[in-house]
Amino acid sequence: MKRKKYKVKVKLIFETTMDHSQESMEKAEQDVKRVLNDYLKDKKLNILNLFENEPPRIICKAEKYDR
């Protein structure tokens, strides 16, 4: 049986809640996004420390790879 090549896309979805007080909902969302983006830029930090003990949802999609 000949092996075929596939390209597999994987999406990890982490969900958590953060308490934050701010003047408006939009400003609170911007603050939290800024904190997460700054955290993700530092490659020495472990992303899993931000989330509780729940594993991420994993979504996979395979496509045939013709090359």
DSSP file (Angstrom, degrees, kcal/mol; ACC not computed):
  #  RESIDUE AA STRUCTURE BP1 BP2  ACC     N-H-->O    O-->H-N    N-H-->O    O-->H-N    TCO  KAPPA ALPHA  PHI   PSI    X-CA   Y-CA   Z-CA
    1    1 A M              0   0    0      0, 0.0     2,-0.3     0, 0.0     0, 0.0   0.000 360.0 360.0 360.0 127.3    0.0    0.0    0.0
    2    2 A K        -     0   0    0      1,-0.1     2,-0.3     0, 0.0     0, 0.0  -0.589 360.0-124.5 -80.9 134.8    1.5    3.3   -1.1
    3    3 A R        -     0   0    0     -2,-0.3     2,-0.3     1,-0.0    -1,-0.1  -0.570  23.1-151.5 -78.1 140.9    1.6    6.1    1.5
    4    4 A K        -     0   0    0     -2,-0.3     2,-0.4    60,-0.0    62,-0.1  -0.830  12.5-123.2-110.6 151.3   -0.1    9.3    0.7
    5    5 A K        -     0   0    0     60,-0.4    60,-2.6    -2,-0.3     2,-0.4  -0.774  28.3-175.1 -96.8 139.4    0.9   12.8    2.0
    6    6 A Y  E     -A   64   0A   0     -2,-0.4     2,-0.6    58,-0.3    58,-0.2  -0.973  22.4-139.5-131.1 146.3   -1.6   15.0    3.8
    7    7 A K  E     -A   63   0A   0     56,-3.0    56,-2.4    -2,-0.4     2,-0.5  -0.936  24.0-162.2-102.0 122.3   -1.4   18.5    5.1
    8    8 A V  E     -A   62   0A   0     -2,-0.6     2,-0.4    54,-0.2    54,-0.2  -0.927   4.7-157.2-112.8 121.9   -3.1   18.6    8.5
    9    9 A K  E     -A   61   0A   0     52,-2.8    52,-2.0    -2,-0.5     2,-0.4  -0.821  10.7-163.5 -95.7 134.1   -4.3   22.0   10.0
   10   10 A V  E     -A   60   0A   0     -2,-0.4     2,-0.5    50,-0.2    50,-0.2  -0.969   6.8-168.1-122.2 131.3   -4.7   22.0   13.7
   11   11 A K  E     -A   59   0A   0     48,-2.7    48,-2.5    -2,-0.4     2,-0.5  -0.980   5.1-161.7-119.1 124.6   -6.5   24.7   15.7
   12   12 A L  E     -A   58   0A   0     -2,-0.5     2,-0.6    46,-0.2    46,-0.2  -0.916   4.8-163.6-104.6 128.3   -6.2   24.8   19.5
   13   13 A I  E     -A   57   0A   0     44,-2.5    44,-2.3    -2,-0.5     2,-0.4  -0.936   4.6-171.4-117.6 111.6   -8.9   26.8   21.3
   14   14 A F        -     0   0    0     -2,-0.6     2,-0.4    42,-0.2    -2,-0.0  -0.829   5.0-165.3 -99.0 137.9   -8.1   27.8   24.8
   15   15 A E        +     0   0    0     -2,-0.4     2,-0.3    39,-0.1    37,-0.3  -0.987  21.3 140.5-127.2 134.8  -10.9   29.3   26.9
   16   16 A T        -     0   0    0     -2,-0.4     2,-0.4    35,-0.1    35,-0.1  -0.953  37.8-124.7-155.8 169.7  -10.6   31.1   30.2
   17   17 A T        -     0   0    0     -2,-0.3     2,-0.4     2,-0.0    -2,-0.0  -0.946  16.5-164.6-122.2 147.6  -12.1   34.1   32.0
   18   18 A M        -     0   0    0     -2,-0.4     2,-0.4     2,-0.1    14,-0.1  -0.999  17.4-134.3-130.6 131.3  -10.3   37.1   33.4
   19   19 A D        +     0   0    0     -2,-0.4     2,-0.3     2,-0.0    -2,-0.0  -0.710  36.9 160.8 -82.9 133.0  -11.8   39.6   35.8
   20   20 A H        -     0   0    0     -2,-0.4     2,-0.5     2,-0.1     8,-0.1  -0.959  28.3-148.3-155.0 131.9  -11.0   43.2   34.8
   21   21 A S        +     0   0    0     -2,-0.3     2,-0.3     7,-0.1     3,-0.0  -0.880  33.3 144.2-105.9 137.3  -12.6   46.5   35.7
   22   22 A Q        -     0   0    0     -2,-0.5     3,-0.1     1,-0.1    -2,-0.1  -0.936  59.8 -97.1-158.9 170.8  -12.6   49.3   33.2
   23   23 A E  S    S+     0   0    0     -2,-0.3     2,-0.3     1,-0.1    -1,-0.1   0.835 102.7  11.7 -70.1 -34.1  -14.9   52.2   32.1
   24   24 A S  S  > S-     0   0    0      1,-0.1     4,-2.0    -3,-0.0     5,-0.1  -0.941  73.8-112.9-142.4 163.9  -16.4   50.3   29.1
   25   25 A M  H  > S+     0   0    0     -2,-0.3     4,-2.3     1,-0.2     5,-0.2   0.887 115.9  53.5 -62.7 -40.6  -16.6   46.8   27.7
   26   26 A E  H  > S+     0   0    0      1,-0.2     4,-2.3     2,-0.2    -1,-0.2   0.912 109.1  47.8 -63.7 -43.2  -14.5   47.7   24.7
   27   27 A K  H  > S+     0   0    0      2,-0.2     4,-2.4     1,-0.2    -1,-0.2   0.883 110.7  52.1 -65.5 -37.7  -11.6   49.2   26.8
   28   28 A A  H  X S+     0   0    0     -4,-2.0     4,-2.2     2,-0.2    -2,-0.2   0.923 110.4  48.1 -63.8 -43.6  -11.7   46.1   29.0
   29   29 A E  H  X S+     0   0    0     -4,-2.3     4,-2.6     1,-0.2    -2,-0.2   0.907 111.4  50.5 -62.8 -42.3  -11.4   43.8   26.0
   30   30 A Q  H  X S+     0   0    0     -4,-2.3     4,-2.3     2,-0.2    -1,-0.2   0.903 109.9  50.6 -63.3 -40.8   -8.5   45.9   24.6
   31   31 A D  H  X S+     0   0    0     -4,-2.4     4,-2.2     2,-0.2    -2,-0.2   0.928 112.5  45.6 -61.8 -45.8   -6.7   45.7   27.9
   32   32 A V  H  X S+     0   0    0     -4,-2.2     4,-2.4     1,-0.2    -2,-0.2   0.906 112.7  50.5 -67.4 -41.2   -7.0   42.0   28.1
   33   33 A K  H  X S+     0   0    0     -4,-2.6     4,-2.7     1,-0.2    -1,-0.2   0.903 110.3  50.9 -61.3 -40.8   -5.9   41.5   24.5
   34   34 A R  H  X S+     0   0    0     -4,-2.3     4,-2.4     2,-0.2    -2,-0.2   0.913 110.4  48.7 -63.7 -43.2   -2.9   43.7   25.1
   35   35 A V  H  X S+     0   0    0     -4,-2.2     4,-2.2     2,-0.2    -2,-0.2   0.927 113.7  46.4 -62.3 -45.3   -1.9   41.7   28.1
   36   36 A L  H  X S+     0   0    0     -4,-2.4     4,-2.5     2,-0.2    -2,-0.2   0.908 112.1  50.1 -66.2 -41.8   -2.2   38.4   26.2
   37   37 A N  H  X S+     0   0    0     -4,-2.7     4,-1.5     2,-0.2    -1,-0.2   0.911 111.8  48.0 -63.6 -41.5   -0.3   39.7   23.2
   38   38 A D  H  X S+     0   0    0     -4,-2.4     4,-0.9     1,-0.2    -1,-0.2   0.897 112.2  50.2 -63.6 -39.4    2.5   40.9   25.4
   39   39 A Y  H >< S+     0   0    0     -4,-2.2     3,-0.6     1,-0.2     6,-0.3   0.902 109.9  50.0 -64.6 -41.6    2.6   37.6   27.2
   40   40 A L  H 3< S+     0   0    0     -4,-2.5    -1,-0.2     1,-0.2    -2,-0.2   0.775 101.7  62.6 -70.7 -26.0    2.7   35.6   23.9
   41   41 A K  H 3< S+     0   0    0     -4,-1.5     2,-1.0    -5,-0.2    -1,-0.2   0.793  87.0  78.8 -69.5 -27.2    5.6   37.7   22.6
   42   42 A D    X<  -     0   0    0     -4,-0.9     3,-1.4    -3,-0.6    -1,-0.1  -0.730  67.4-166.4 -84.9 104.9    7.8   36.5   25.4
   43   43 A K  T 3  S+     0   0    0     -2,-1.0    -1,-0.2     1,-0.3    -2,-0.1   0.607  79.2  67.4 -71.7 -11.4    8.8   33.0   24.2
   44   44 A K  T 3  S+     0   0    0      2,-0.1    -1,-0.3    -3,-0.0     2,-0.2   0.685  84.4  87.5 -81.4 -17.1   10.2   32.0   27.5
   45   45 A L  S <  S-     0   0    0     -3,-1.4     2,-0.6    -6,-0.3     3,-0.1  -0.561  80.2-123.8 -86.1 147.4    6.8   32.0   29.2
   46   46 A N    >   -     0   0    0     -2,-0.2     3,-1.7     1,-0.1     4,-0.3  -0.812  10.8-153.3 -93.1 117.9    4.5   29.0   29.1
   47   47 A I  G >  S+     0   0    0     -2,-0.6     3,-1.6     1,-0.3     4,-0.4   0.795  91.1  68.1 -60.0 -30.0    1.1   29.8   27.6
   48   48 A L  G >  S+     0   0    0      1,-0.3     3,-0.9     2,-0.2    -1,-0.3   0.721  84.9  71.1 -66.6 -19.3   -0.5   27.0   29.6
   49   49 A N  G <  S+     0   0    0     -3,-1.7    -1,-0.3     1,-0.2    -2,-0.2   0.739  91.9  59.0 -67.7 -21.2    0.1   28.9   32.8
   50   50 A L  G <  S+     0   0    0     -3,-1.6     2,-0.3    -4,-0.3    -1,-0.2   0.720 101.8  63.2 -76.9 -21.1   -2.6   31.4   31.7
   51   51 A F  S <  S-     0   0    0     -3,-0.9   -35,-0.1    -4,-0.4   -37,-0.0  -0.749  84.1-113.0-113.4 152.4   -5.3   28.8   31.5
   52   52 A E        -     0   0    0     -2,-0.3    -1,-0.1   -37,-0.3   -37,-0.1   0.005  54.6 -75.2 -70.5-175.5   -6.9   26.6   34.1
   53   53 A N  S    S+     0   0    0      2,-0.0    -1,-0.1     0, 0.0    -5,-0.0   0.358  96.2 112.4 -71.4   7.7   -6.5   22.8   34.1
   54   54 A E        -     0   0    0    -39,-0.1   -39,-0.1     1,-0.0    -3,-0.0  -0.662  68.1-126.8 -81.8 133.6   -8.9   22.3   31.2
   55   55 A P        -     0   0    0      0, 0.0    -3,-0.0     0, 0.0    -1,-0.0  -0.383  32.0 -98.5 -73.2 158.4   -7.2   21.1   28.0
   56   56 A P        -     0   0    0      0, 0.0     2,-0.4     0, 0.0   -42,-0.2  -0.342  34.4-106.5 -72.3 157.3   -7.8   23.0   24.8
   57   57 A R  E     -A   13   0A   0    -44,-2.3   -44,-2.5    -2,-0.0     2,-0.5  -0.700  37.1-148.7 -77.5 137.5  -10.4   22.0   22.2
   58   58 A I  E     -A   12   0A   0     -2,-0.4     2,-0.5   -46,-0.2   -46,-0.2  -0.948  15.1-173.8-116.2 125.6   -8.5   20.6   19.3
   59   59 A I  E     -A   11   0A   0    -48,-2.5   -48,-2.7    -2,-0.5     2,-0.4  -0.979   8.0-173.2-119.0 123.8   -9.9   20.9   15.7
   60   60 A C  E     -A   10   0A   0     -2,-0.5     2,-0.4   -50,-0.2   -50,-0.2  -0.907   9.3-176.2-118.8 145.6   -8.1   19.0   12.9
   61   61 A K  E     -A    9   0A   0    -52,-2.0   -52,-2.8    -2,-0.4     2,-0.4  -0.965  11.0-156.7-140.5 122.8   -8.7   19.2    9.2
   62   62 A A  E     -A    8   0A   0     -2,-0.4     2,-0.3   -54,-0.2   -54,-0.2  -0.816  10.6-178.1-103.1 138.9   -6.7   17.0    6.7
   63   63 A E  E     -A    7   0A   0    -56,-2.4   -56,-3.0    -2,-0.4     2,-0.2  -0.968  36.3-101.3-130.1 148.2   -6.2   17.8    3.1
   64   64 A K  E     -A    6   0A   0     -2,-0.3     2,-0.6   -58,-0.2   -58,-0.3  -0.512  31.9-143.6 -69.6 134.2   -4.4   15.8    0.4
   65   65 A Y        -     0   0    0    -60,-2.6   -60,-0.4    -2,-0.2    -1,-0.1  -0.895  14.8-172.4-104.2 113.3   -1.0   17.2   -0.2
   66   66 A D              0   0    0     -2,-0.6    -1,-0.1     1,-0.2   -60,-0.0   0.488 360.0 360.0 -89.4  -4.0   -0.1   16.9   -3.9
   67   67 A R              0   0    0    -62,-0.0    -1,-0.2     0, 0.0    -2,-0.0   0.476 360.0 360.0 -85.0 360.0    3.6   17.9   -3.9
